[in-house]
Amino acid sequence: MTATVLLADDDASLRFVLSQALSREGYAVRATGAVATLAKWVRDGEGDLVVSDVFMGEECVFDALPALRSARPELPVIVMSAQSTIATAMSAAGVGVYDYLPKPFDLDDLLASVKRALAGLKGRGRSASALGSPRDERLPLTGRSAAMQEVYRVMSRVTTSDLTVLIEGEPGAGKRRVAQAIHAFSRRKSGPFIALNLGAHAGEVDRALLDKALRDAEGGVLLLDDLDSLSSEDQTRLFGALQGLDGAEKHDVRMIAASQRALAALVRAGAFRPDLYYRLKVVQIRLPPLRERKEDIGDLARAFLLQSKRDGLPERAIAPDAIEALKAHDWPGNVRELENLLKRIAALYPDPVISAAQVRAELSAPLGEEAEDKPSDSFDAAVERHVQTLFANAGPNGPEPGVYDRCLEALERPLLEAVLKATRGNQIKAAAVLGINRNTLRKKIVSLGLAAGRAD
């Protein structure tokens, strides 16, 4: 029997393209540009699957879906959206849609999703009230860039379960915000969110520490933060503690882990236990650095200024040329650096609108001031500037623990790259110049993601 797809999108040209593609696959298609018409078809028992845009004119399909799912709970729903934000993705999960596709999407991806849904896979079902509104302005993540769409899509799929999630991203990219968003949009949102900074407990990571954190997080979420900072001994103790939980009294806690570096590369380099990695990596989210999603900077800037106002700082707007000045920066401190820069400008400058000149002045100030004191090519000046930048971009309590290791890592990459370049990629010569074992050099090349060069 031919399956019938109910297609809803107010873009007539896209409706035509999708109708043709679905028809070529052998499906019968009924298409509309109105939520009300779609709702009537569903209530009348028509269709085997719904494919719908989220916003059609002033109507939002999420407003209709709870009632429709109540009437026909087994009807799979696939939603598409050009206004792809975390709120849209999470609301899609909240009303129990089968799949969420941010526009533009690959037509083959849609057809594959339709095929899977009609093959009998069930959608996730929860009431719409379980999650926030897609129009909520106080969301923990901001951005509509293509780089963030896969993040939102994975997040929308993990909020309805208690699967362990591993979040990887550079310092300041927003890993804790992702973990908090998963918590805020899940059934555990009324429970506690506890972050355990493993880097601050060097040599102390054991069963007792984990048990305390789990008790504090009972009914909620425990974030194991700074996972890549663990020494081999702490990795062993953490793995043992996690293994010990299997035979002990169960805690009602969802576990999320976060790492500043790609753990798979550390595993390959022998710097991270593979059993601990696979224990914590059930679902993985890679959070892109800000330099890979600069089109989000305008939205992020406005969101941070709004939050600053709520926190008691003066109300500020931002000029278009100031946003362009922000986009010209590489943001080594990522989203956290942007947030702190805007807070600093809002606090220090009396102007109601932030200008490009103010942005450029604040971005160049640390380097400019140091350049007057010491030569720009001074090694100790470069280190001092780097540390001052860490403190400038940190909150009122200073940088997170682990500055020593982060500074060494910041030195190690350019050092190895320079020596490998000088030796024309010869690893044997590079290791001799550096005074380290060739195997050690090879591991560092892998862990830092450097070009390997020649092995002889």
C-alpha positions as CSV (number, residue, x, y, z in Angstrom):
1,M,0.0,0.0,0.0
2,T,1.4,3.4,-1.0
3,A,2.3,5.6,2.0
4,T,0.9,9.1,2.1
5,V,3.1,12.0,3.2
6,L,1.5,15.2,4.5
7,L,3.8,18.1,3.5
8,A,3.4,21.6,4.9
9,D,5.6,24.6,3.9
10,D,4.6,28.1,3.0
11,D,7.3,28.3,0.4
12,A,5.5,27.2,-2.8
13,S,8.7,26.5,-4.7
14,L,10.2,24.3,-2.0
15,R,6.8,22.6,-1.6
16,F,6.9,21.8,-5.3
17,V,10.5,20.4,-5.2
18,L,9.8,18.3,-2.1
19,S,6.5,17.0,-3.6
20,Q,8.2,15.9,-6.8
21,A,11.1,14.2,-4.9
22,L,8.7,12.3,-2.6
23,S,6.5,11.3,-5.5
24,R,9.5,10.0,-7.4
25,E,10.2,7.7,-4.4
26,G,6.7,6.3,-4.7
27,Y,4.9,8.2,-2.0
28,A,1.5,9.9,-2.3
29,V,1.8,13.5,-1.3
30,R,-0.7,16.0,0.0
31,A,0.8,19.5,0.3
32,T,-0.3,22.7,2.0
33,G,1.1,26.0,3.1
34,A,-1.0,26.4,6.3
35,V,-0.8,24.8,9.7
36,A,-4.6,24.8,10.1
37,T,-5.0,22.6,6.9
38,L,-2.3,20.2,8.1
39,A,-3.9,19.9,11.5
40,K,-7.3,19.1,9.9
41,W,-5.8,16.4,7.7
42,V,-4.2,14.8,10.7
43,R,-7.3,15.0,12.9
44,D,-9.3,13.4,10.0
45,G,-6.9,10.4,10.0
46,E,-5.2,11.2,6.8
47,G,-1.5,10.5,6.0
48,D,1.1,8.2,7.3
49,L,3.8,10.8,8.0
50,V,4.1,14.5,8.4
51,V,6.9,16.6,6.9
52,S,6.4,20.2,8.0
53,D,8.2,23.6,8.2
54,V,8.2,25.1,11.7
55,F,7.0,28.6,11.0
56,M,4.4,29.3,8.3
57,G,3.5,33.0,8.3
58,E,2.4,33.8,11.9
59,E,1.7,30.2,12.7
60,C,4.1,27.8,14.4
61,V,3.6,24.1,13.9
62,F,4.8,23.4,17.5
63,D,1.7,25.0,18.8
64,A,-0.5,22.4,17.0
65,L,1.7,19.3,17.4
66,P,0.9,18.5,21.1
67,A,-2.9,18.1,20.3
68,L,-2.1,16.2,17.1
69,R,0.2,13.8,18.8
70,S,-2.4,13.3,21.5
71,A,-4.9,12.4,18.8
72,R,-2.5,10.2,16.7
73,P,0.6,9.4,18.9
74,E,2.1,6.9,16.4
75,L,2.1,9.4,13.5
76,P,5.8,10.3,12.8
77,V,6.6,13.9,12.3
78,I,9.7,15.4,10.6
79,V,10.2,19.2,11.0
80,M,12.3,21.6,8.9
81,S,13.3,25.1,9.8
82,A,15.3,27.9,8.3
83,Q,15.2,29.7,11.7
84,S,17.4,27.1,13.2
85,T,18.3,27.9,16.8
86,I,18.8,25.8,19.9
87,A,15.2,26.7,20.9
88,T,13.8,25.4,17.6
89,A,15.8,22.1,17.9
90,M,14.9,21.6,21.5
91,S,11.3,22.4,21.0
92,A,11.3,19.8,18.2
93,A,12.5,17.3,20.7
94,G,10.0,18.5,23.3
95,V,6.9,17.9,21.1
96,G,8.2,14.4,20.1
97,V,9.1,14.9,16.5
98,Y,10.9,12.0,14.7
99,D,13.6,14.1,13.1
100,Y,14.7,17.7,12.8
101,L,16.3,19.1,9.7
102,P,17.8,22.6,9.6
103,K,17.4,24.4,6.3
104,P,19.2,24.2,3.9
105,F,19.4,20.4,4.0
106,D,20.4,17.7,1.6
107,L,17.4,16.2,-0.2
108,D,18.8,12.7,0.3
109,D,18.9,13.3,4.0
110,L,15.2,14.1,4.0
111,L,14.3,11.1,1.9
112,A,16.4,8.8,4.1
113,S,14.6,10.2,7.2
114,V,11.2,9.6,5.6
115,K,12.1,6.1,4.7
116,R,13.3,5.3,8.2
117,A,10.2,6.8,9.8
118,L,7.9,4.8,7.6
119,A,9.8,1.7,8.2
120,G,8.4,1.7,11.8
121,L,10.8,3.7,14.0
122,K,8.9,5.6,16.7
123,G,9.3,9.2,17.4
124,R,10.1,10.5,20.8
125,G,7.1,11.7,22.8
126,R,6.9,14.2,25.5
127,S,4.5,17.1,26.1
128,A,5.4,20.5,24.7
129,S,5.4,22.0,28.2
130,A,8.5,19.9,29.0
131,L,10.7,22.3,27.2
132,G,11.1,26.0,26.6
133,S,9.4,28.0,23.9
134,P,11.1,28.6,20.6
135,R,10.7,32.3,21.3
136,D,12.4,32.2,24.7
137,E,15.0,35.0,24.7
138,R,17.0,33.7,27.7
139,L,18.5,30.6,26.1
140,P,21.9,29.3,27.1
141,L,23.3,29.1,23.5
142,T,23.0,31.5,20.7
143,G,23.8,31.1,17.0
144,R,22.2,30.2,13.6
145,S,25.4,29.3,11.7
146,A,25.8,26.1,9.8
147,A,28.6,25.1,12.2
148,M,26.1,25.1,15.1
149,Q,23.3,23.2,13.4
150,E,24.8,19.7,14.0
151,V,25.4,20.6,17.6
152,Y,21.7,21.6,18.0
153,R,20.6,18.5,16.1
154,V,22.6,16.1,18.4
155,M,21.4,18.0,21.5
156,S,17.8,17.7,20.4
157,R,18.2,13.9,20.3
158,V,20.0,13.5,23.6
159,T,17.6,15.6,25.8
160,T,15.0,12.8,25.8
161,S,17.4,10.2,27.2
162,D,20.0,9.8,29.9
163,L,22.8,8.8,27.6
164,T,26.3,9.9,28.6
165,V,27.5,12.8,26.4
166,L,31.1,13.8,25.7
167,I,31.4,17.5,24.7
168,E,34.7,18.5,23.1
169,G,35.7,22.1,22.3
170,E,38.5,24.7,22.8
171,P,38.7,26.7,26.1
172,G,35.9,29.3,26.2
173,A,33.9,27.7,23.3
174,G,30.9,27.1,25.6
175,K,31.1,23.5,26.6
176,R,29.5,24.2,30.0
177,R,26.7,26.1,28.3
178,V,26.0,23.1,26.1
179,A,25.8,20.8,29.2
180,Q,23.6,23.3,30.9
181,A,21.3,23.4,27.9
182,I,21.0,19.6,27.8
183,H,20.1,19.8,31.5
184,A,17.6,22.7,31.1
185,F,15.7,21.0,28.2
186,S,15.6,17.5,29.7
187,R,13.3,15.8,32.2
188,R,15.9,16.5,34.8
189,K,15.7,20.3,34.5
190,S,14.2,20.6,38.1
191,G,17.2,18.7,39.5
192,P,20.6,20.1,40.3
193,F,23.4,20.8,37.7
194,I,26.8,20.0,39.4
195,A,30.1,20.7,37.6
196,L,33.1,18.8,38.9
197,N,36.3,20.5,37.6
198,L,38.7,17.6,37.4
199,G,41.7,19.8,36.7
200,A,41.2,21.4,40.1
201,H,41.5,18.0,41.8
202,A,44.8,16.8,40.5
203,G,45.8,13.7,42.5
204,E,42.5,13.6,44.3
205,V,40.3,12.0,41.7
206,D,38.9,8.8,43.4
207,R,35.8,7.0,44.4
208,A,35.1,9.3,47.4
209,L,35.3,12.5,45.3
210,L,33.0,10.9,42.6
211,D,30.5,9.7,45.3
212,K,30.2,13.2,46.8
213,A,29.6,14.7,43.4
214,L,27.0,12.1,42.5
215,R,25.2,12.7,45.8
216,D,25.2,16.4,45.2
217,A,23.8,15.8,41.6
218,E,21.1,13.3,42.7
219,G,18.1,13.7,40.4
220,G,20.0,16.0,38.0
221,V,23.2,16.2,35.9
222,L,26.9,15.8,36.8
223,L,29.4,17.4,34.5
224,L,32.9,15.9,34.6
225,D,34.7,19.0,33.3
226,D,38.3,19.4,32.1
227,L,38.7,15.7,31.4
228,D,41.8,16.0,29.2
229,S,43.7,17.6,32.1
230,L,43.8,14.3,34.1
231,S,47.1,12.6,34.7
232,S,47.5,8.9,33.9
233,E,47.1,8.1,37.6
234,D,43.9,10.2,37.9
235,Q,42.6,8.6,34.7
236,T,43.1,5.2,36.3
237,R,41.4,6.2,39.5
238,L,38.5,7.8,37.7
239,F,38.0,4.7,35.6
240,G,38.1,2.5,38.6
241,A,35.6,4.7,40.4
242,L,33.2,4.6,37.4
243,Q,33.6,0.8,37.2
244,G,32.8,0.6,40.9
245,L,29.5,2.3,40.4
246,D,28.3,-0.7,38.3
247,G,28.1,-2.9,41.4
248,A,27.1,-0.3,43.9
249,E,24.0,1.5,44.8
250,K,22.7,3.3,41.7
251,H,22.6,7.1,41.6
252,D,19.8,8.8,39.7
253,V,22.2,11.0,37.8
254,R,22.9,11.8,34.2
255,M,26.6,12.1,33.4
256,I,28.2,14.5,30.9
257,A,31.9,14.9,30.3
258,A,33.8,17.8,28.7
259,S,37.3,18.1,27.2
260,Q,39.3,20.9,25.8
261,R,41.1,18.6,23.4
262,A,40.1,15.8,21.1
263,L,40.3,12.7,23.3
264,A,40.5,10.3,20.3
265,A,43.8,11.9,19.3
266,L,45.1,11.6,22.9
267,V,44.0,7.9,22.9
268,R,46.0,7.3,19.7
269,A,49.0,9.1,21.2
270,G,48.8,6.9,24.3
271,A,48.0,9.9,26.5
272,F,44.5,8.9,27.5
273,R,43.0,5.6,28.6
274,P,40.9,4.1,25.8
275,D,38.6,2.3,28.3
276,L,37.8,5.6,30.0
277,Y,37.3,7.3,26.7
278,Y,34.8,4.7,25.5
279,R,33.1,4.6,28.8
280,L,32.3,8.4,28.6
281,K,31.9,8.7,24.9
282,V,28.4,7.3,24.2
283,V,27.2,10.4,22.3
284,Q,29.8,13.0,21.2
285,I,29.3,16.7,20.5
286,R,32.1,18.8,18.9
287,L,31.6,22.4,19.7
288,P,33.1,24.6,17.0
289,P,35.4,27.5,18.0
290,L,34.1,31.0,17.4
291,R,36.4,31.6,14.5
292,E,34.5,28.9,12.6
293,R,31.2,30.6,13.2
294,K,31.8,34.3,12.9
295,E,28.4,34.8,11.4
296,D,27.0,34.2,14.9
297,I,29.0,37.1,16.5
298,G,26.2,39.7,16.0
299,D,23.6,37.5,17.7
300,L,26.0,36.6,20.4
301,A,27.0,40.2,21.0
302,R,23.4,41.4,21.4
303,A,22.6,38.4,23.7
304,F,25.6,39.2,25.9
305,L,24.7,42.9,26.1
306,L,21.1,42.0,27.1
307,Q,22.4,39.6,29.8
308,S,24.8,42.3,31.0
309,K,21.8,44.7,31.5
310,R,20.1,42.0,33.5
311,D,23.2,41.7,35.6
312,G,23.2,45.4,36.4
313,L,25.5,46.9,33.8
314,P,24.2,49.9,31.8
315,E,22.1,49.2,28.7
316,R,24.1,49.2,25.6
317,A,23.4,48.7,21.9
318,I,26.1,47.8,19.3
319,A,26.7,49.5,16.0
320,P,26.9,47.5,12.7
321,D,30.5,48.5,12.1
322,A,31.4,47.4,15.7
323,I,30.1,43.9,14.8
324,E,32.2,43.9,11.7
325,A,35.2,44.8,13.9
326,L,34.4,41.9,16.2
327,K,34.2,39.6,13.2
328,A,37.7,40.7,12.1
329,H,39.2,39.3,15.4
330,D,40.3,35.6,15.6
331,W,39.0,35.1,19.1
332,P,41.6,32.7,20.7
333,G,39.5,32.9,23.9
334,N,36.3,32.0,21.9
335,V,32.8,32.9,23.2
336,R,34.1,33.6,26.7
337,E,36.5,36.2,25.3
338,L,33.7,37.9,23.4
339,E,31.4,37.9,26.4
340,N,34.0,39.5,28.7
341,L,35.0,42.0,26.1
342,L,31.5,43.3,25.8
343,K,31.0,43.4,29.5
344,R,34.2,45.4,29.8
345,I,33.1,47.9,27.2
346,A,29.6,48.2,28.7
347,A,31.2,49.0,32.1
348,L,34.0,51.3,31.0
349,Y,32.5,53.4,28.2
350,P,29.5,55.8,28.8
351,D,28.3,55.8,25.2
352,P,24.9,54.1,24.7
353,V,26.0,52.5,21.4
354,I,29.3,50.5,21.3
355,S,31.4,51.7,18.4
356,A,34.0,50.0,16.2
357,A,36.7,52.3,17.6
358,Q,35.9,51.1,21.1
359,V,36.0,47.4,20.0
360,R,39.4,47.9,18.3
361,A,40.8,49.8,21.2
362,E,39.9,47.1,23.7
363,L,41.1,44.3,21.5
364,S,44.5,45.9,20.9
365,A,45.0,47.4,24.4
366,P,46.9,44.5,26.0
367,L,49.3,44.0,23.1
368,G,49.8,47.8,22.6
369,E,50.6,48.5,26.2
370,E,53.1,45.6,26.4
371,A,54.8,46.7,23.2
372,E,55.8,50.0,24.8
373,D,57.5,48.2,27.7
374,K,59.4,45.4,26.0
375,P,60.5,44.4,22.5
376,S,57.7,42.7,20.5
377,D,59.8,39.7,19.8
378,S,60.9,39.2,23.5
379,F,60.0,35.6,24.6
380,D,59.3,36.6,28.2
381,A,57.1,39.5,26.9
382,A,55.1,37.1,24.8
383,V,54.5,34.8,27.7
384,E,53.5,37.7,29.9
385,R,51.1,39.0,27.3
386,H,49.6,35.5,27.0
387,V,49.0,35.3,30.7
388,Q,47.6,38.8,30.9
389,T,45.2,37.9,28.1
390,L,44.0,34.9,30.1
391,F,43.3,37.1,33.1
392,A,41.7,39.8,31.0
393,N,39.3,37.3,29.5
394,A,38.5,35.5,32.8
395,G,35.7,36.3,35.2
396,P,36.1,38.1,38.6
397,N,37.6,34.9,40.1
398,G,40.4,34.7,37.6
399,P,41.2,32.0,35.0
400,E,40.1,28.4,35.6
401,P,42.7,26.2,37.2
402,G,45.2,24.7,34.8
403,V,46.9,27.8,33.5
404,Y,50.3,26.1,33.8
405,D,49.4,23.3,31.4
406,R,47.5,25.5,29.0
407,C,50.5,27.9,28.7
408,L,52.8,24.9,28.1
409,E,50.5,23.7,25.4
410,A,50.3,27.1,23.8
411,L,54.1,27.1,23.7
412,E,54.5,23.5,22.6
413,R,52.5,23.8,19.3
414,P,54.4,26.7,17.7
415,L,57.7,25.3,19.1
416,L,57.2,21.9,17.4
417,E,55.9,23.5,14.2
418,A,58.9,25.8,14.0
419,V,61.4,23.0,14.6
420,L,59.7,20.7,12.1
421,K,59.7,23.4,9.5
422,A,63.4,24.2,10.1
423,T,64.3,20.5,9.7
424,R,62.0,20.2,6.7
425,G,59.7,17.7,8.4
426,N,62.5,15.3,9.4
427,Q,61.3,13.8,12.7
428,I,64.7,12.3,13.6
429,K,66.4,15.7,13.2
430,A,63.6,17.5,14.9
431,A,63.7,15.2,17.9
432,A,67.5,15.6,18.2
433,V,67.2,19.4,18.1
434,L,64.5,19.4,20.7
435,G,66.4,16.9,22.8
436,I,63.4,14.5,23.2
437,N,62.8,10.9,22.1
438,R,61.5,10.4,18.6
439,N,58.5,8.4,19.9
440,T,57.7,11.3,22.3
441,L,57.8,13.7,19.3
442,R,55.5,11.4,17.3
443,K,52.9,11.3,20.1
444,K,53.0,15.1,20.5
445,I,52.5,15.5,16.7
446,V,49.4,13.3,16.9
447,S,48.0,14.8,20.1
448,L,48.4,18.4,18.8
449,G,47.2,17.5,15.3
450,L,50.3,18.7,13.5
451,A,51.5,17.8,10.1
452,A,53.5,14.6,10.6
453,G,56.5,15.3,8.4
454,R,58.9,12.6,7.5
455,A,59.8,9.8,9.9
456,D,63.4,9.5,8.6
